[in-house]
Amino acid sequence: MERLRSWFYSAVQRTNTTFKRYLWNEIRWENRLIILLGARGVGKTTLLLQYIKLQLPINQQTLYVSLDDIYFSNHTLVDFAVEFVREGGKYLILDEAQKYQNWSREVKNIYDNFPDLKLIVSGSSTIELLRSEGDLSRRALYYKLNGLSFREYLNFELNQNAASYTLQEILSNGLQISLELTNQISIHPHFSNYLHAGFYPFYKEDKAMYHKRLQQVINTVMDVDLVDSFQIDVGATHKVKKLMAEIASLVPFKPNIKKLSEQLGISRDTLIKYLQLMDRADLLRLIYSRTKGISALNKPEKIFLNNPNLAYALSDDVNKGSLRETFFVSQLSTRHKVRYAEAGDFMIDDQWTFEVGGKGKTGKQIAGLENAKIAADDIDIVQGNKIPLWIFGFLY
């Protein structure tokens, strides 16, 4: 345990606390059991270490460990917790939980037997952690950390402190907001950079190798997380990776499930299952109609990559229209319900209809609809019924 503690102290010392993610002020840190979900690379570990550095005592009472450490190859988590509490431990932070088999059962036992111990559990596989809800839902508060919003990217990149806005504020006061922001920031060069490389905080570490690292993230989720957790056929994952690359170059991607299942050599139901798992793993975003909804058998009406950066990692021929819609969906989905719209592109919270396009986009697709707007790329400020696409990056 001393080695683990030494590594923890070094990690905390290296942690920069200048930039904090949107969840910082939303998590109820006082809760005794917190589960932090999120895709690989979105910054969960940094968020946890920042919390420790700023809010917890850096002494025997606190310990952060990664459950993929070799220490846990011959030590159980329960025995580790017993020793930690015996030595005066009060705050135990467990990262990479999906690397430890049956972690949720042992965390439940620890929670029940040590009422004075505070636990925070995180992991890089949303899929695996979601499977824990049956064991821990009555005990834990669950939070999902998404990748950087465009607003967060600007704050991270420019060392600023731009505020977020609600969708209602953007719809009712978008002109004033867009005027203020464009007077402060040269929006479009940064927006282009964000779409290319800005969703995952590690873009700053090595920009030249950023998309290579994204490819590695995709491969790890497909070849390790999905295969290990759900026994997905390895050959099928290879075919679905090709499908993801196709999605990057099409706009919009409206799946023909029967045709796709035949091309991939798997059944219709199996294909839908794979797509839904990739949605939960934050590789894809599946959009359903309001009438059909999500079920094990219903096909999505549209399929998008999880975020625009994945398109550049997967394809040399990124479709700009697809990129715009992918950005819109990625930013709106964090706070709102995004559904397929029969007229226009998307229905938000079953109330607002949006058409997404370039600055020349007309309103004919949404003509006659109430509460309908155009999210238009390549414009700076609100122009009548057109709201700048980039401003939806300030929702979180």
C-alpha positions as CSV (number, residue, x, y, z in Angstrom):
1,M,0.0,0.0,0.0
2,E,2.9,2.4,0.6
3,R,3.8,2.3,-3.1
4,L,0.2,3.1,-4.0
5,R,0.2,6.0,-1.6
6,S,3.5,7.3,-2.9
7,W,2.2,7.2,-6.5
8,F,-1.0,8.9,-5.4
9,Y,1.0,11.8,-3.8
10,S,3.0,12.3,-6.9
11,A,-0.1,12.3,-9.1
12,V,-1.9,14.9,-6.9
13,Q,1.2,17.1,-6.9
14,R,1.3,17.1,-10.8
15,T,-2.4,17.9,-11.1
16,N,-3.2,21.4,-12.5
17,T,-6.3,22.9,-11.0
18,T,-6.6,26.0,-13.2
19,F,-9.2,24.6,-15.6
20,K,-12.2,22.7,-14.2
21,R,-14.9,20.8,-16.1
22,Y,-18.6,21.6,-16.2
23,L,-19.4,18.8,-13.7
24,W,-17.3,20.4,-11.0
25,N,-20.1,22.4,-9.6
26,E,-22.8,19.9,-10.4
27,I,-21.5,16.9,-8.5
28,R,-22.8,16.5,-4.9
29,W,-19.4,15.8,-3.5
30,E,-20.7,15.3,0.0
31,N,-22.6,12.1,-1.0
32,R,-21.0,9.0,0.5
33,L,-20.9,7.0,-2.8
34,I,-20.4,8.7,-6.2
35,I,-20.1,6.8,-9.5
36,L,-18.5,8.8,-12.3
37,L,-19.2,7.5,-15.8
38,G,-17.6,8.6,-19.1
39,A,-15.8,7.6,-22.2
40,R,-12.1,7.0,-22.3
41,G,-10.0,10.2,-22.4
42,V,-12.7,12.7,-21.4
43,G,-10.8,13.7,-18.2
44,K,-12.4,11.8,-15.4
45,T,-9.1,11.1,-13.6
46,T,-8.0,14.7,-13.7
47,L,-11.4,15.8,-12.3
48,L,-11.0,13.3,-9.4
49,L,-7.4,14.4,-8.6
50,Q,-8.5,18.1,-8.7
51,Y,-11.2,17.4,-6.2
52,I,-8.7,15.6,-3.9
53,K,-6.1,18.4,-4.2
54,L,-8.6,21.2,-3.5
55,Q,-11.1,19.6,-1.1
56,L,-9.6,16.6,0.8
57,P,-6.7,16.2,3.2
58,I,-3.6,14.9,1.6
59,N,-2.6,12.5,4.3
60,Q,-3.4,9.0,5.6
61,Q,-7.2,9.8,5.5
62,T,-7.2,10.0,1.7
63,L,-6.1,7.6,-1.1
64,Y,-6.6,7.5,-4.8
65,V,-5.8,4.2,-6.6
66,S,-6.3,2.7,-10.1
67,L,-7.8,-0.7,-10.0
68,D,-5.8,-1.8,-13.0
69,D,-2.7,-1.6,-10.8
70,I,-0.8,-5.0,-10.4
71,Y,-1.4,-4.8,-6.7
72,F,-5.0,-5.9,-7.2
73,S,-3.9,-9.0,-9.1
74,N,-3.3,-10.7,-5.7
75,H,-5.2,-8.5,-3.3
76,T,-9.0,-8.1,-3.1
77,L,-10.6,-4.7,-3.0
78,V,-12.4,-5.5,0.2
79,D,-9.2,-6.5,2.0
80,F,-7.6,-3.4,0.7
81,A,-10.4,-1.2,2.1
82,V,-10.2,-3.0,5.4
83,E,-6.5,-2.1,5.7
84,F,-7.1,1.4,4.5
85,V,-9.8,2.1,7.2
86,R,-7.7,0.4,9.9
87,E,-5.0,3.0,9.1
88,G,-7.4,5.9,9.5
89,G,-8.7,6.1,6.0
90,K,-11.8,8.2,5.3
91,Y,-11.8,9.0,1.6
92,L,-11.2,6.3,-1.0
93,I,-11.2,7.1,-4.7
94,L,-11.2,4.1,-7.1
95,D,-10.4,4.7,-10.8
96,E,-10.5,2.2,-13.7
97,A,-13.1,0.2,-11.9
98,Q,-14.0,-1.8,-15.0
99,K,-10.5,-3.4,-14.8
100,Y,-11.5,-5.2,-11.6
101,Q,-13.9,-8.1,-11.8
102,N,-17.0,-7.9,-9.7
103,W,-16.0,-4.4,-8.5
104,S,-19.6,-3.3,-7.9
105,R,-20.3,-6.2,-5.5
106,E,-17.2,-5.5,-3.5
107,V,-17.9,-1.7,-3.5
108,K,-21.4,-2.5,-2.2
109,N,-19.9,-4.6,0.6
110,I,-17.5,-1.9,1.5
111,Y,-20.2,0.8,1.5
112,D,-22.5,-1.3,3.7
113,N,-19.7,-2.3,6.2
114,F,-17.9,1.0,6.6
115,P,-20.5,3.8,7.1
116,D,-17.9,6.4,7.8
117,L,-16.0,5.8,4.6
118,K,-16.6,8.1,1.6
119,L,-16.2,6.3,-1.8
120,I,-15.8,7.7,-5.3
121,V,-15.7,5.2,-8.2
122,S,-14.8,5.9,-11.8
123,G,-13.9,4.0,-14.9
124,S,-13.2,4.4,-18.6
125,S,-15.9,2.1,-19.8
126,T,-19.4,3.5,-19.6
127,I,-20.8,0.1,-20.6
128,E,-19.3,-1.8,-17.8
129,L,-20.2,0.8,-15.1
130,L,-23.8,1.1,-16.3
131,R,-24.1,-2.6,-15.6
132,S,-23.5,-1.8,-11.9
133,E,-26.7,0.2,-11.5
134,G,-28.7,-2.8,-10.3
135,D,-26.3,-3.3,-7.4
136,L,-25.6,0.3,-6.4
137,S,-28.5,2.4,-7.7
138,R,-30.0,2.8,-4.2
139,R,-26.7,3.8,-2.7
140,A,-24.8,5.8,-5.3
141,L,-25.2,9.1,-7.2
142,Y,-24.3,8.5,-10.9
143,Y,-22.8,11.3,-13.0
144,K,-21.8,11.3,-16.7
145,L,-18.8,13.3,-17.9
146,N,-18.9,14.2,-21.6
147,G,-16.1,15.5,-23.7
148,L,-15.2,19.2,-23.9
149,S,-18.0,21.5,-25.1
150,F,-16.9,24.2,-27.5
151,R,-17.2,26.7,-24.6
152,E,-14.9,24.5,-22.4
153,Y,-12.5,24.1,-25.3
154,L,-12.2,27.9,-25.6
155,N,-11.7,28.3,-21.8
156,F,-9.1,25.6,-21.8
157,E,-7.3,26.9,-24.9
158,L,-7.5,30.6,-24.2
159,N,-7.4,30.5,-20.4
160,Q,-10.8,32.3,-20.2
161,N,-13.9,31.9,-18.1
162,A,-16.8,32.1,-20.6
163,A,-20.1,31.2,-19.0
164,S,-22.6,28.6,-20.3
165,Y,-26.1,29.4,-21.3
166,T,-29.4,27.4,-21.2
167,L,-31.1,26.6,-24.5
168,Q,-33.9,28.9,-23.5
169,E,-31.5,31.8,-23.0
170,I,-30.0,31.1,-26.4
171,L,-33.4,31.0,-28.1
172,S,-34.7,34.2,-26.4
173,N,-31.5,36.3,-26.2
174,G,-29.3,34.8,-28.8
175,L,-28.5,38.0,-30.6
176,Q,-27.1,39.7,-27.6
177,I,-25.2,36.6,-26.5
178,S,-23.7,36.1,-30.0
179,L,-22.7,39.8,-30.2
180,E,-21.0,39.7,-26.8
181,L,-19.1,36.5,-27.6
182,T,-17.9,37.5,-31.1
183,N,-16.7,40.8,-29.8
184,Q,-14.5,38.9,-27.3
185,I,-13.3,35.9,-29.3
186,S,-12.5,35.2,-32.9
187,I,-15.0,32.4,-33.1
188,H,-14.6,30.6,-36.4
189,P,-10.9,29.7,-36.4
190,H,-11.3,28.2,-33.0
191,F,-14.6,26.5,-34.0
192,S,-12.8,24.8,-36.9
193,N,-10.0,23.7,-34.7
194,Y,-12.5,22.3,-32.1
195,L,-14.3,20.2,-34.7
196,H,-11.0,18.8,-35.9
197,A,-9.3,18.3,-32.5
198,G,-10.8,19.6,-29.3
199,F,-13.4,17.2,-27.8
200,Y,-11.0,15.2,-25.7
201,P,-8.8,17.2,-23.2
202,F,-5.7,15.1,-24.2
203,Y,-5.6,17.0,-27.5
204,K,-3.1,19.4,-25.8
205,E,-0.6,16.7,-25.0
206,D,0.5,15.9,-28.5
207,K,-1.6,17.6,-31.3
208,A,0.3,15.8,-34.0
209,M,-0.6,12.4,-32.7
210,Y,-4.1,13.3,-31.5
211,H,-6.1,11.4,-34.1
212,K,-3.8,8.4,-33.8
213,R,-4.6,8.3,-30.1
214,L,-8.3,8.5,-31.0
215,Q,-8.0,5.5,-33.2
216,Q,-6.4,3.7,-30.3
217,V,-9.4,4.7,-28.1
218,I,-11.8,3.3,-30.7
219,N,-9.9,0.1,-31.0
220,T,-9.7,-0.4,-27.3
221,V,-13.4,0.1,-26.8
222,M,-14.3,-2.2,-29.7
223,D,-11.7,-4.9,-29.2
224,V,-11.6,-4.9,-25.4
225,D,-14.6,-3.3,-23.7
226,L,-17.3,-4.7,-26.1
227,V,-15.7,-8.1,-26.6
228,D,-14.9,-8.7,-22.9
229,S,-18.1,-7.3,-21.5
230,F,-20.6,-8.7,-24.0
231,Q,-18.7,-11.4,-25.8
232,I,-19.2,-9.7,-29.2
233,D,-17.7,-11.6,-32.1
234,V,-14.2,-10.1,-32.9
235,G,-14.9,-10.5,-36.7
236,A,-18.1,-8.5,-36.3
237,T,-16.3,-5.6,-34.5
238,H,-14.0,-5.3,-37.5
239,K,-16.9,-4.9,-39.8
240,V,-18.7,-2.4,-37.6
241,K,-15.5,-0.2,-37.5
242,K,-15.8,0.0,-41.3
243,L,-19.4,1.1,-40.8
244,M,-18.3,3.9,-38.5
245,A,-15.9,5.2,-41.1
246,E,-18.8,5.2,-43.6
247,I,-20.9,7.3,-41.2
248,A,-18.2,10.0,-41.2
249,S,-18.5,10.5,-44.9
250,L,-22.4,10.4,-45.2
251,V,-25.0,13.0,-44.4
252,P,-27.2,12.1,-42.7
253,F,-26.7,8.4,-42.2
254,K,-30.2,6.8,-42.3
255,P,-29.5,3.1,-41.8
256,N,-31.1,0.4,-43.8
257,I,-30.8,-2.2,-41.1
258,K,-31.7,-5.1,-43.3
259,K,-29.1,-4.3,-45.9
260,L,-26.4,-3.5,-43.3
261,S,-27.0,-6.8,-41.5
262,E,-26.7,-8.7,-44.7
263,Q,-23.4,-6.8,-45.6
264,L,-22.0,-7.5,-42.1
265,G,-23.2,-11.1,-42.0
266,I,-25.1,-10.8,-38.8
267,S,-28.8,-10.8,-37.9
268,R,-30.9,-7.6,-37.8
269,D,-31.4,-7.9,-34.0
270,T,-27.6,-8.5,-33.4
271,L,-26.8,-5.4,-35.5
272,I,-29.2,-3.2,-33.5
273,K,-27.7,-4.6,-30.3
274,Y,-24.2,-3.7,-31.5
275,L,-25.2,-0.2,-32.5
276,Q,-26.9,0.4,-29.1
277,L,-23.8,-0.8,-27.3
278,M,-21.6,1.5,-29.3
279,D,-23.9,4.3,-28.4
280,R,-23.6,3.5,-24.7
281,A,-19.8,3.3,-25.2
282,D,-19.8,6.9,-26.5
283,L,-18.6,5.9,-30.0
284,L,-22.0,6.5,-31.7
285,R,-25.1,8.6,-31.1
286,L,-28.4,7.0,-32.2
287,I,-31.3,9.2,-32.9
288,Y,-34.8,7.7,-32.6
289,S,-38.2,9.0,-33.6
290,R,-40.6,10.3,-30.9
291,T,-43.2,7.7,-31.8
292,K,-41.0,4.6,-31.8
293,G,-38.6,5.4,-29.1
294,I,-35.7,3.3,-27.9
295,S,-36.1,-0.5,-27.4
296,A,-34.1,-3.6,-28.0
297,L,-35.8,-4.1,-31.4
298,N,-36.4,-0.6,-32.7
299,K,-33.9,0.7,-35.3
300,P,-32.5,4.3,-35.0
301,E,-33.7,6.8,-37.6
302,K,-30.2,8.4,-37.9
303,I,-26.8,7.4,-36.7
304,F,-24.0,9.8,-35.9
305,L,-20.5,9.5,-34.6
306,N,-20.3,10.5,-30.9
307,N,-18.4,13.7,-31.7
308,P,-16.8,15.5,-34.7
309,N,-13.3,14.6,-33.7
310,L,-14.0,10.9,-34.4
311,A,-14.8,11.7,-38.0
312,Y,-11.3,13.0,-38.6
313,A,-9.8,10.0,-36.9
314,L,-11.8,7.6,-39.0
315,S,-12.0,9.2,-42.5
316,D,-10.0,11.3,-44.9
317,D,-13.2,12.5,-46.5
318,V,-15.3,14.1,-43.8
319,N,-18.6,15.4,-45.0
320,K,-19.2,19.0,-43.8
321,G,-22.9,18.5,-43.5
322,S,-22.4,15.4,-41.3
323,L,-19.9,17.3,-39.2
324,R,-22.4,20.1,-38.5
325,E,-25.1,17.7,-37.4
326,T,-22.7,15.6,-35.4
327,F,-21.6,18.7,-33.5
328,F,-25.2,19.8,-32.9
329,V,-26.2,16.4,-31.6
330,S,-23.1,16.1,-29.4
331,Q,-23.7,19.5,-27.7
332,L,-27.5,19.2,-27.3
333,S,-27.5,15.6,-26.0
334,T,-25.7,16.5,-22.8
335,R,-28.6,18.5,-21.4
336,H,-31.5,17.7,-23.7
337,K,-33.5,14.9,-25.4
338,V,-32.7,14.8,-29.1
339,R,-35.1,13.0,-31.4
340,Y,-35.6,12.5,-35.1
341,A,-38.0,15.0,-36.7
342,E,-40.2,14.2,-39.6
343,A,-39.9,17.8,-40.7
344,G,-36.5,19.5,-40.1
345,D,-33.6,17.5,-38.8
346,F,-34.1,17.2,-35.0
347,M,-36.7,17.6,-32.3
348,I,-35.4,18.9,-29.0
349,D,-37.2,18.0,-25.8
350,D,-40.3,17.3,-27.9
351,Q,-40.8,21.0,-28.2
352,W,-38.3,22.7,-30.6
353,T,-37.6,21.7,-34.2
354,F,-34.2,22.5,-35.7
355,E,-32.8,22.4,-39.2
356,V,-29.0,22.3,-39.3
357,G,-27.0,23.6,-42.3
358,G,-24.8,26.3,-43.8
359,K,-25.5,30.0,-43.8
360,G,-27.4,29.6,-47.1
361,K,-29.9,27.2,-45.6
362,T,-33.5,28.2,-46.2
363,G,-36.4,27.5,-43.9
364,K,-38.5,25.6,-46.4
365,Q,-38.1,22.3,-44.5
366,I,-39.6,23.8,-41.3
367,A,-42.0,26.2,-43.0
368,G,-45.3,26.5,-41.1
369,L,-43.9,24.8,-37.9
370,E,-44.1,26.5,-34.6
371,N,-41.0,26.7,-32.4
372,A,-38.7,26.0,-35.4
373,K,-35.2,27.4,-35.9
374,I,-32.2,27.0,-38.2
375,A,-28.8,26.2,-36.6
376,A,-26.6,27.8,-39.3
377,D,-22.9,27.3,-39.8
378,D,-20.6,30.1,-41.0
379,I,-22.5,33.0,-39.4
380,D,-21.4,35.1,-36.5
381,I,-24.6,36.4,-34.9
382,V,-28.3,35.6,-34.9
383,Q,-30.0,36.5,-38.2
384,G,-33.8,36.3,-37.9
385,N,-34.7,32.6,-37.7
386,K,-31.0,31.6,-38.0
387,I,-29.0,30.9,-34.9
388,P,-25.2,30.4,-35.2
389,L,-24.3,26.8,-35.0
390,W,-21.3,27.4,-32.8
391,I,-23.4,29.0,-30.0
392,F,-24.9,25.6,-29.2
393,G,-21.4,24.8,-27.9
394,F,-22.1,27.0,-24.9
395,L,-24.8,24.8,-23.4
396,Y,-22.5,23.2,-20.9
